[in-house]
């Protein structure tokens, strides 16, 4: 049966990629608009591609070095020879996911602006279709990677299920490393440009957002793509692959020696669930449509109709799948899937509640601008902290339910498989969920092009409505990704324990009591890591933004006629500054994530590593939610004021909100979303170097 299920998964991945091609052709068939719009779109595309080209040259050096390290470990018998190859392939496909998404996004921005001249729904359709290309490319390449490796190892090399899962457990490190580089580098780029453009253009010079007189405006639009599209694509590819691989590995352990269910079937089931999720997501993309009202509640309903329906459909379809593979005696696995789906929907709902200006928290935050920048910043920090309560309760309930439904209190291995399946269930509709997320930066770029091309104010009103909705869906997508990261990280910790026992055998002496000093020290180190990581990325944005601020000020001072529109700014210099700064600054945070698990393991041993993974998962989840929601709320509070509330654009309240939004930019687009990759990369690196730690450690 497992070969059949893997082939079905392979078919699902091919179907997703074909759907992405069809959607891309539909987007590219639409006209880009005037020559001015085409030129602006081309400038953004050129800058984005130049950034990726330079980033990939740096990453080639890193991946070659890691390939050599993993090759040496394989030669010493600490790994299989499949791992170095899978590391490179996983990294390449993760990067390719981001590249494809960014390529279509930079071609869809002018087309979205042009479509908004026809009507709001047409603009939504173009932007959402382009987002669908990203979403289905990510799930298509992710499932293709997993199913092909499974079939190659099973049918090509004759490995059994135990050998396959042991090898594939280490395969996610390449995708995780690429995702962190892409998220951190892209996040630093986009927020350095955004902060620099806002501080000098909107706050100091008093010119509108996306004003063509601002030298950083093209860099800002480029940043939307390299951070929120390319970085996000690599991020979600890694989340998707990691959740499925961890579930496959735990499936063998849970059902090894089971009387009625073959462990191979449990290994292949997560792939089947992902494939069915692709089909459900594909069908539900056609439900996303709206009228011509720019009211946020109407637009939100249009996107929610697609995502919520896909979750309902997969909930219905999953039951016969579970019955077919596991029988009625294991119906708890179906309930674990439902737990994951509900957790994803609820986390999205509460994220929307705390970040959308259609609800009280963000409207109250906007009201705090009446007393200045300090109070809106204080209010945003408090809102973000408070917003962590609901997701942590939801994830806790999901963990307990999925563990209990699958019989975890009688058989812990079954319960851990249930938790991993809940994570796969949460991400099963990623195709459409990611489409709603990726559409946001496209709408943002469309608004910039509409402003710079001098289109009718009605067009900018429509693009602003789409952009404001994009801020909410982006925050929801980040909450969704962070929630799935917590479940996946927990499953990976369980997989690490199994890996230690596999490579160490009877010599392994697990003592996970908090009274065991290596465990306690590991927890403290792990709890500190997300804060160190966030500090490094925040400071990187600050340093990079300073260089942009100085450059924009210089151009305003030295290039005569900019403010009168008689001279063109030097956009290229700002683009180049952002590129160089972000590529330089992205190295240290990523290297920290790779070196720390190895160093902790060699000093504190595997017990210390488990403590470190526990601490980093707990604080990383909370810090990521806090930062993402604070940033999203600040952004939408600013847009709420720009809609005409509290004095509207140009008022003192608006200036205070712009400062809050500027503070929130690296919160929501750099540090926050990068932390969820960090907690999974720590687990992946720990698993890859498990044999090294077992054989060589001090304590």
C-alpha positions in Angstrom: 0.0 0.0 0.0 2.8 2.5 0.8 4.1 2.5 -2.8 0.6 3.3 -4.0 0.1 6.1 -1.4 3.5 7.6 -2.3 2.6 7.5 -6.0 -0.7 9.3 -5.2 1.4 11.9 -3.4 3.7 12.2 -6.4 0.7 12.7 -8.6 -0.7 15.4 -6.2 2.6 17.3 -6.4 2.7 17.2 -10.2 -1.0 18.4 -10.2 0.0 21.4 -7.9 2.8 22.4 -10.2 0.6 22.2 -13.3 -2.0 24.3 -11.6 0.7 26.9 -10.7 1.7 27.0 -14.4 -1.9 27.6 -15.5 -2.4 30.3 -13.0 0.9 32.0 -14.1 -0.2 32.0 -17.7 -3.5 33.6 -16.7 -1.7 36.4 -14.9 0.8 37.0 -17.6 -2.0 37.2 -20.2 -3.3 40.4 -18.6 -1.9 43.8 -19.8 0.6 45.7 -17.6 -0.8 49.1 -18.4 1.0 52.2 -19.6 4.7 52.5 -20.5 5.3 54.2 -17.2 3.8 51.3 -15.3 5.8 48.8 -17.3 9.0 50.7 -16.6 8.3 50.9 -12.9 7.5 47.2 -12.7 10.7 46.4 -14.7 12.8 48.5 -12.2 11.4 46.6 -9.3 11.9 43.2 -11.0 15.5 44.1 -12.0 16.4 45.1 -8.4 14.8 42.0 -6.9 16.5 39.6 -9.3 19.8 41.3 -8.8 19.4 40.8 -5.0 18.6 37.1 -5.4 21.5 36.6 -7.8 24.0 38.0 -5.3 22.4 36.1 -2.4 22.6 32.8 -4.2 26.3 33.3 -5.0 27.0 33.6 -1.2 24.8 30.6 -0.5 26.6 28.5 -3.0 29.7 28.9 -0.8 27.8 27.9 2.3 26.2 24.9 0.8 29.4 23.6 -0.7 31.1 24.0 2.7 28.3 22.1 4.4 28.3 19.4 1.7 32.0 18.8 2.5 31.3 18.7 6.3 28.4 16.3 5.9 30.4 14.2 3.4 33.2 13.8 5.9 30.7 12.7 8.5 29.2 10.2 6.1 32.7 8.8 5.4 33.2 8.4 9.1 29.9 6.4 9.4 28.1 9.1 11.3 25.6 9.7 8.5 24.3 8.0 5.4 25.6 9.2 2.0 22.1 10.3 1.1 22.2 13.2 3.6 24.8 15.5 1.9 22.9 15.1 -1.5 19.5 15.6 0.1 20.9 18.7 2.0 21.8 20.4 -1.3 18.6 19.3 -3.1 16.4 20.5 -0.2 18.1 23.9 -0.2 17.9 24.3 -4.0 14.1 23.5 -4.0 13.5 25.8 -1.0 15.3 28.6 -2.9 13.5 27.7 -6.1 10.1 28.1 -4.3 11.0 31.6 -3.4 12.4 32.5 -6.8 9.3 31.3 -8.7 7.0 33.2 -6.3 9.0 36.4 -6.6 9.3 36.1 -10.3 5.5 36.0 -10.8 5.0 38.6 -8.0 7.2 41.2 -9.8 5.3 40.6 -13.0 1.9 40.8 -11.4 2.3 44.1 -9.6 1.7 46.4 -12.5 -1.0 44.1 -13.9 -2.8 44.3 -10.5 -2.7 48.1 -10.6 -3.9 48.1 -14.2 -6.7 45.6 -13.3 -7.8 47.9 -10.5 -8.6 50.5 -13.2 -11.3 48.1 -14.3 -12.6 47.2 -10.8 -11.7 46.0 -7.4 -12.6 42.3 -8.0 -10.4 42.2 -11.1 -7.5 43.5 -9.1 -8.1 40.9 -6.4 -8.2 38.1 -9.0 -4.9 39.1 -10.5 -3.1 39.5 -7.2 -4.7 36.3 -5.7 -3.9 34.3 -8.8 -0.2 35.4 -8.6 -0.3 34.4 -4.9 -1.7 31.0 -5.9 1.4 30.5 -8.1 3.5 30.9 -5.1 1.3 28.7 -2.9 1.0 25.8 -5.2 4.7 25.9 -6.3 5.7 25.6 -2.6 3.4 22.6 -1.9 4.1 21.0 -5.3 7.9 21.2 -4.9 7.8 20.1 -1.2 5.6 17.1 -1.8 7.6 16.2 -5.0 10.8 16.3 -3.0 9.5 13.9 -0.3 7.6 11.5 -2.5 10.5 11.1 -5.0 13.0 10.5 -2.2 10.7 7.9 -0.6 10.2 6.0 -3.9 13.9 6.2 -4.8 15.0 4.9 -1.4 12.3 2.2 -1.4 12.3 1.0 -5.0 15.7 2.2 -6.2 18.0 1.3 -3.3 15.8 -1.4 -1.6 15.7 0.3 1.8 13.0 -0.8 4.3 10.7 1.7 6.0 12.9 2.0 9.1 16.0 2.8 7.0 14.0 5.3 4.9 12.6 7.2 7.8 16.0 7.3 9.6 17.6 8.8 6.5 14.8 11.2 5.6 14.6 12.6 9.1 17.9 14.4 8.3 16.7 15.6 4.9 15.1 18.8 6.1 18.2 20.6 7.2 19.0 22.0 3.7 15.5 23.5 3.3 15.7 25.0 6.9 19.1 26.6 6.3 18.0 28.1 3.0 14.7 29.3 4.5 16.6 31.1 7.3 19.0 32.8 5.0 16.1 33.8 2.7 13.9 35.1 5.5 16.6 36.9 7.4 18.3 38.4 4.3 15.0 39.4 2.7 13.6 40.7 5.9 16.6 42.9 6.6 16.4 44.2 3.0 12.7 45.0 3.0 12.6 46.7 6.4 15.8 48.7 5.9 14.3 50.2 2.7 10.9 50.6 4.3 12.2 52.3 7.5 14.6 54.5 5.6 11.9 55.6 3.1 9.3 56.3 5.8 11.6 58.1 8.3 12.9 60.6 5.7 10.1 60.7 3.2 6.9 60.6 5.2 8.1 61.8 8.6 10.8 64.4 7.7 9.9 65.6 4.2 6.1 65.1 4.6 5.6 63.5 1.2 3.2 60.6 0.6 4.1 56.9 0.8 5.4 55.6 -2.6 6.0 59.1 -3.8 8.3 58.9 -6.8 10.4 61.8 -5.4 11.6 59.5 -2.6 15.0 57.9 -3.6 14.2 54.8 -1.5 10.8 54.1 -3.0 12.0 51.5 -5.6 14.1 49.8 -2.9 11.0 49.6 -0.7 9.0 47.9 -3.5 11.9 45.6 -4.2 12.0 44.7 -0.5 8.4 43.7 -0.5 9.3 40.9 -3.0 12.6 39.7 -1.6 11.3 39.6 2.0 7.6 38.9 1.9 7.6 36.7 -1.2 10.9 35.0 -1.8 11.7 34.8 1.9 8.2 33.6 2.8 8.2 31.0 0.0 11.4 29.4 1.3 10.1 29.6 4.8 6.8 27.9 4.2 8.5 25.3 1.9 10.6 24.4 4.9 7.6 24.2 7.3 5.7 22.0 4.9 8.6 19.6 4.3 9.6 19.5 8.0 6.1 18.6 9.2 5.6 15.8 6.7 9.0 14.3 7.3 8.7 14.3 11.0 5.3 12.7 10.8 6.7 10.0 8.5 9.5 9.2 10.9 7.2 9.0 13.9 4.7 6.9 12.0 7.2 4.0 11.7 7.9 4.0 15.4 4.3 4.2 16.3 3.1 1.3 14.2 6.2 -0.9 14.2 4.9 -4.4 15.2 1.3 -3.3 15.0 -1.1 -6.2 14.5 -3.3 -4.7 11.8 -1.5 -1.7 10.3 1.8 -1.9 8.5 4.3 0.7 9.6 4.9 1.5 5.9 1.3 2.7 5.5 1.7 5.0 8.6 4.9 6.4 7.0 3.2 7.2 3.7 -0.1 8.5 5.1 1.2 12.1 5.8 2.1 12.3 2.1 -1.3 11.2 1.1 -3.0 13.7 3.4 -0.8 16.5 1.9 -1.8 15.4 -1.6 -5.5 15.5 -0.8 -5.0 18.9 0.8 -3.6 20.2 -2.5 -6.7 19.1 -4.4 -9.0 20.7 -1.8 -7.0 23.9 -1.9 -7.1 24.0 -5.7 -10.8 23.7 -5.9 -11.4 26.3 -3.2 -9.3 29.0 -5.0 -12.2 29.5 -7.3 -14.4 30.7 -4.4 -12.3 33.8 -3.9 -14.2 36.7 -5.4 -15.7 40.0 -4.2 -17.8 42.9 -5.3 -16.7 46.5 -5.8 -17.0 47.6 -2.1 -13.6 48.5 -0.5 -15.0 47.7 2.9 -12.5 45.5 4.7 -15.1 43.1 6.1 -16.3 42.3 2.6 -12.8 41.7 1.2 -11.9 39.6 4.2 -15.0 37.4 3.7 -13.9 36.9 0.1 -10.5 35.4 1.1 -11.9 33.6 4.2 -14.5 31.9 2.1 -11.7 30.1 0.2 -9.5 29.2 3.2 -12.3 28.2 5.5 -14.0 26.1 2.9 -10.8 24.2 2.1 -10.4 23.4 5.8 -14.0 22.1 5.9 -13.5 20.0 2.7 -10.3 18.4 3.9 -12.0 17.7 7.3 -14.7 15.7 5.5 -12.4 13.9 3.0 -9.8 12.9 5.7 -12.2 10.5 7.4 -12.4 7.9 4.6 -8.7 8.3 4.1 -8.0 7.4 7.8 -10.5 4.6 7.6 -8.9 3.1 4.5 -5.4 3.2 5.9 -5.8 2.6 9.6 -9.3 1.2 10.1 -11.9 2.2 12.7 -9.8 1.2 15.7 -7.4 4.1 14.9 -10.1 6.8 14.3 -8.2 9.0 16.8 -5.8 9.9 13.9 -8.7 11.6 12.2 -9.5 13.5 15.3 -5.8 14.6 15.5 -6.2 15.9 11.9 -9.3 17.9 13.0 -7.4 19.2 16.0 -4.7 20.6 13.7 -7.1 22.1 11.3 -9.1 23.8 14.0 -6.0 25.1 15.7 -4.9 26.7 12.4 -8.2 28.3 11.8 -8.5 29.6 15.4 -5.0 31.0 15.5 -5.7 32.7 12.2 -8.9 34.1 13.7 -7.3 35.5 16.8 -4.4 36.9 14.8 -7.0 38.7 12.6 -8.8 40.0 15.7 -5.6 41.5 17.2 -4.2 43.0 13.9 -7.1 44.0 11.7 -8.5 47.5 12.0 -12.1 46.1 11.7 -11.7 45.0 15.4 -11.4 46.9 18.7 -7.7 46.2 19.6 -6.2 47.9 16.5 -8.8 50.7 16.6 -8.0 51.4 20.2 -4.3 51.4 19.3 -4.9 54.0 16.6 -6.7 56.1 19.2 -3.6 56.1 21.3 -1.8 58.1 18.6 -3.8 61.1 19.9 -1.2 61.5 22.7 1.9 60.9 20.6 4.4 58.3 19.4 5.3 57.0 22.8 1.8 55.9 23.8 1.1 54.2 20.4 4.4 52.3 20.8 3.6 51.3 24.4 0.1 50.2 23.3 1.4 48.1 20.4 3.9 46.3 22.7 1.1 45.6 25.2 -1.2 44.4 22.4 1.4 42.0 21.1 2.1 40.6 24.5 -1.6 40.1 25.2 -2.1 38.4 21.8 0.2 35.5 22.8 -2.3 34.1 25.3 -4.9 32.7 22.8 -2.4 31.0 20.4 -0.5 29.3 23.3 -3.8 28.0 24.8 -4.9 26.8 21.3 -1.6 25.0 20.7 -1.7 23.5 24.2 -5.2 22.1 23.7 -4.3 20.8 20.2 -1.3 19.0 21.6 -3.2 17.4 24.4 -6.1 16.4 22.2 -4.1 15.0 19.3 -1.9 13.1 21.8 -4.9 11.7 23.7 -7.1 10.9 20.7 -4.4 8.7 19.2 -3.9 6.8 22.5 -0.8 8.6 23.7 -1.5 8.2 27.4 -1.3 4.4 26.8 1.4 4.4 24.1 3.5 7.6 23.9 4.7 6.8 20.4 1.2 6.8 19.1 0.5 10.1 20.8 3.6 11.7 19.3 2.5 10.5 15.8 -0.9 12.1 16.5 0.8 15.5 17.3 2.9 15.2 14.1 -0.3 14.4 12.1 -2.0 17.4 13.6 0.8 19.6 12.2 0.4 18.0 8.8 -3.4 18.6 9.0 -2.8 22.3 9.9 -0.5 22.7 6.8 -2.6 20.5 4.5 -4.4 23.5 3.0 -1.1 25.5 2.7 -1.6 26.0 -1.1 -4.6 28.4 -0.6 -3.4 29.7 2.8 -0.1 30.8 1.3 -1.9 32.3 -1.7 -3.8 34.7 0.6 -0.5 35.6 2.2 1.6 36.1 -0.9 -1.1 38.2 -2.5 -0.4 41.0 0.0 3.0 42.2 -1.2 1.7 42.1 -4.8 -1.2 44.5 -3.8 1.3 46.6 -1.9 3.5 47.0 -5.0 0.4 47.7 -7.1 -0.4 50.6 -4.8 3.1 52.0 -5.2 3.0 51.7 -9.0 -0.5 53.4 -9.0 1.0 56.3 -7.0 4.2 56.6 -9.0 2.4 56.3 -12.4 -0.2 59.0 -11.4 -3.3 56.8 -11.9 -6.7 58.0 -10.8 -7.2 58.4 -7.0 -10.0 55.7 -7.3 -7.4 53.2 -8.4 -5.2 54.0 -5.4 -8.2 53.6 -3.1 -8.8 50.1 -4.5 -5.1 49.1 -4.2 -5.0 50.5 -0.6 -8.0 48.4 0.2 -6.3 45.3 -1.1 -3.0 46.3 0.6 -4.8 46.8 4.0 -6.4 43.4 3.7 -2.9 42.0 2.7 -1.5 43.2 6.0 -4.2 41.2 7.9 -3.7 38.1 5.8 0.1 38.4 6.1 -0.3 38.6 9.9 -2.7 35.6 9.8 -0.3 33.7 7.6 2.6 34.4 10.0 0.5 33.2 13.0 -0.4 30.1 11.0 3.2 29.4 10.2 4.4 30.0 13.8 1.6 27.7 15.2 2.6 24.9 12.8 6.2 25.4 13.7 5.5 24.8 17.4 3.8 21.4 16.6 6.5 20.5 14.1 9.3 21.4 16.5 7.7 19.2 19.2 7.5 16.3 16.7 11.2 16.9 15.8 12.2 16.9 19.4 10.6 13.5 19.7 12.3 12.4 16.5 15.7 13.6 18.0 15.1 11.4 21.0 14.5 8.4 18.7 17.6 9.3 16.6 19.7 9.4 19.8 18.4 6.0 20.9 19.0 4.6 17.4 22.6 5.6 17.0 23.6 5.1 20.7 21.7 2.0 21.5 21.9 0.8 25.1 24.7 3.2 25.8 22.2 6.1 25.7 21.1 7.2 29.2 18.3 9.7 28.9 17.6 11.8 32.0 15.2 14.6 31.1 14.5 15.7 34.6 14.9 19.5 35.1 17.0 18.6 38.2 19.6 17.2 35.7 22.1 20.1 35.3 22.7 19.6 31.6 19.0 19.7 30.9 18.4 22.8 33.0 21.3 24.6 31.5 20.1 23.6 28.0 16.7 25.0 28.8 18.2 28.4 29.8 20.4 28.5 26.7 17.5 27.5 24.4 15.1 30.1 26.1 17.7 32.8 25.5 18.4 31.9 21.8 15.2 33.5 20.2 16.0 36.8 22.1 19.6 36.8 20.9 18.4 36.0 17.4 15.8 38.7 17.4 18.3 41.2 18.7 20.8 40.4 15.9 18.1 40.7 13.2 16.6 43.9 14.7 20.1 45.6 15.0 20.8 44.5 11.5 17.7 46.3 10.2 18.7 49.4 12.3 22.2 49.5 10.8 21.0 48.9 7.3 18.2 51.5 7.7 20.7 54.1 8.9 22.6 53.9 5.6 19.4 54.4 3.7 18.3 57.3 5.8 21.7 59.0 5.2 21.5 58.4 1.5 18.0 59.7 1.1 18.9 62.8 3.1 22.0 63.3 0.9 19.9 63.1 -2.3 17.3 65.5 -1.0 20.1 67.9 -0.2 22.4 67.5 -3.2 20.1 66.7 -6.1 18.4 70.0 -6.9 14.8 69.8 -8.1 13.8 66.5 -6.5 11.1 68.0 -4.4 9.7 70.0 -7.3 9.6 66.9 -9.5 12.1 68.4 -11.9 14.9 65.9 -11.3 14.9 62.1 -10.9 16.2 60.6 -7.7 19.0 58.0 -7.8 17.0 54.9 -7.1 19.8 52.5 -8.0 22.1 53.6 -5.2 19.4 52.8 -2.5 18.7 49.4 -4.1 22.5 48.6 -4.0 22.9 49.8 -0.4 20.0 47.6 0.7 21.4 44.6 -1.2 24.9 44.9 0.2 23.8 45.6 3.8 21.2 42.7 3.9 23.6 40.1 2.5 26.3 41.1 5.0 24.0 41.1 8.0 22.2 37.8 7.2 25.2 35.6 7.9 25.7 35.9 11.7 22.1 35.0 12.8 22.0 32.0 10.5 25.5 30.7 11.5 24.4 31.1 15.2 21.4 28.8 14.5 23.7 26.1 13.0 26.6 26.2 15.4 24.7 26.4 18.7 23.1 22.9 18.7 26.4 21.3 17.8 28.3 23.3 20.5 25.7 22.6 23.2 25.7 18.9 22.2 29.4 18.5 22.4 29.5 20.2 25.8 26.3 19.2 27.5 25.5 16.0 25.6 22.2 14.9 24.1 20.3 15.7 27.4 21.4 19.2 27.2 20.4 19.4 23.5 16.9 18.3 24.4 16.7 21.0 27.1 17.9 23.6 24.6 15.3 22.5 22.0 12.5 22.7 24.7 13.5 26.2 25.8 13.9 27.6 22.3 10.5 26.2 21.2 8.6 27.7 24.2 10.1 31.2 24.1 10.5 31.2 20.3 6.8 30.5 19.8 5.7 33.3 22.2 8.3 35.9 21.0 7.4 35.2 17.3 3.6 35.7 18.0 4.3 38.9 20.0 6.5 40.5 17.4 4.4 39.6 14.4 1.1 40.7 16.0 2.5 44.0 17.4 4.0 44.9 14.0 0.7 44.0 12.2 -1.4 46.0 14.6 0.9 49.1 14.2 0.7 48.9 10.5 -3.1 48.6 10.3 -3.5 51.3 13.0 -1.6 53.6 10.6 -3.9 52.6 7.7 -7.0 53.1 9.9 -5.9 56.7 10.4 -5.0 57.1 6.7 -8.6 56.1 5.9 -9.7 59.4 7.5 -9.9 58.7 11.2 -8.3 60.8 13.9 -7.4 63.6 11.4 -6.3 61.4 8.5 -3.1 61.7 6.5 -0.7 64.4 7.5 -2.2 64.9 10.9 -0.2 64.6 14.2 -1.9 61.3 14.8 -0.8 60.0 11.5 2.8 61.1 12.2 2.7 59.2 15.5 1.2 56.1 13.8 4.0 56.2 11.1 6.6 56.1 13.9 4.8 53.1 15.5 4.6 51.4 12.1 8.3 52.0 11.5 9.1 50.4 14.8 6.8 47.5 14.0 8.3 46.9 10.5 11.3 44.7 11.7 9.0 43.1 14.3 6.6 41.7 11.8 8.7 41.2 8.7 12.2 40.3 9.9 12.6 39.0 13.4 9.1 37.6 14.2 8.7 35.3 11.1 12.3 34.3 11.2 12.1 32.8 14.7 9.7 30.0 13.6 12.4 28.8 11.2 15.0 29.1 13.9 13.2 26.7 16.3 12.9 24.1 13.5 16.5 24.5 12.2 17.8 24.0 15.7 16.0 20.6 15.7 17.1 19.7 12.2 20.7 20.4 12.9 20.5 18.5 16.2 19.2 15.4 14.4 21.8 15.6 11.6 24.7 15.8 14.2 23.1 13.3 16.6 25.7 10.6 16.0 28.5 13.1 16.6 27.0 14.2 19.9 26.4 10.7 21.1 30.0 9.7 20.4 31.8 12.9 21.5 30.4 15.0 24.4 31.8 16.2 27.7 28.9 15.9 30.1 
